[in-house]
């Protein structure tokens, strides 16, 4: 069995949808048809830090989100309690990625961020997914976090096995 700390985020509950317990979920997975398939389970990490196991009974796309029903969420009141919850799953159940230029978020978190010349910058803490693309969130010792667009022109190399991402930032990005 996987520890809760070893789970990866596959979605976030945005809000309740309707009165029957359906939830609008912002996806954080490239394989929603597998992660949110009928009968699959996810762990919901609530805003208070507690965890609840949820079993999927239905899922359908709606306005850029996924509307999901869970066996344990019978009505809107229970659904409202889940607003903002992170939905977590076992990374070992993820399908393999064939494209060498694609990565799961959990593979990038914890990698050292270095410049092309090897100068250390910090550590990748997270990946933010936004409408303009992905951003690497890099923690820097003694400095504010750094948001780096995750594009090949700025991040020319990702070496998961070597434990690092190489940055070639334009002028001003590190300031």
Secondary structure in CASP SS format (residue, H / E / C, confidence):
PFRMAT SS
TARGET T0000
AUTHOR 0000-0000-0000
METHOD secondary structure of the structure
MODEL  1
X C 1.00
X C 1.00
X C 1.00
X H 1.00
X H 1.00
X H 1.00
X E 1.00
X E 1.00
X E 1.00
X E 1.00
X E 1.00
X E 1.00
X E 1.00
X E 1.00
X E 1.00
X E 1.00
X E 1.00
X C 1.00
X C 1.00
X C 1.00
X C 1.00
X E 1.00
X E 1.00
X E 1.00
X E 1.00
X E 1.00
X E 1.00
X C 1.00
X C 1.00
X C 1.00
X C 1.00
X H 1.00
X H 1.00
X H 1.00
X H 1.00
X C 1.00
X C 1.00
X C 1.00
X C 1.00
X C 1.00
X E 1.00
X E 1.00
X E 1.00
X E 1.00
X E 1.00
X C 1.00
X C 1.00
X C 1.00
X C 1.00
X C 1.00
X E 1.00
X E 1.00
X E 1.00
X E 1.00
X E 1.00
X E 1.00
X E 1.00
X E 1.00
X E 1.00
X E 1.00
X E 1.00
X E 1.00
X C 1.00
X C 1.00
X E 1.00
X E 1.00
X E 1.00
X E 1.00
X E 1.00
X E 1.00
X C 1.00
X C 1.00
X C 1.00
X C 1.00
X C 1.00
X H 1.00
X H 1.00
X H 1.00
X H 1.00
X H 1.00
X H 1.00
X C 1.00
X C 1.00
X C 1.00
X C 1.00
X E 1.00
X E 1.00
X E 1.00
X E 1.00
X E 1.00
X H 1.00
X H 1.00
X H 1.00
X C 1.00
X C 1.00
X C 1.00
X C 1.00
X C 1.00
X C 1.00
X C 1.00
X C 1.00
X C 1.00
X C 1.00
X C 1.00
X H 1.00
X H 1.00
X H 1.00
X H 1.00
X C 1.00
X C 1.00
X C 1.00
X E 1.00
X E 1.00
X E 1.00
X E 1.00
X C 1.00
X C 1.00
X C 1.00
X C 1.00
X E 1.00
X E 1.00
X E 1.00
X E 1.00
X E 1.00
X E 1.00
X E 1.00
X E 1.00
X E 1.00
X E 1.00
X E 1.00
X C 1.00
X C 1.00
X E 1.00
X E 1.00
X E 1.00
X E 1.00
X E 1.00
X E 1.00
X E 1.00
X E 1.00
X C 1.00
X C 1.00
X E 1.00
X E 1.00
X E 1.00
X E 1.00
X E 1.00
X E 1.00
X E 1.00
X C 1.00
X C 1.00
X C 1.00
X C 1.00
X C 1.00
X C 1.00
X C 1.00
X E 1.00
X E 1.00
X E 1.00
X C 1.00
X C 1.00
X C 1.00
X C 1.00
X E 1.00
X E 1.00
X E 1.00
X E 1.00
X C 1.00
X C 1.00
X C 1.00
X C 1.00
X C 1.00
X C 1.00
X C 1.00
X C 1.00
END
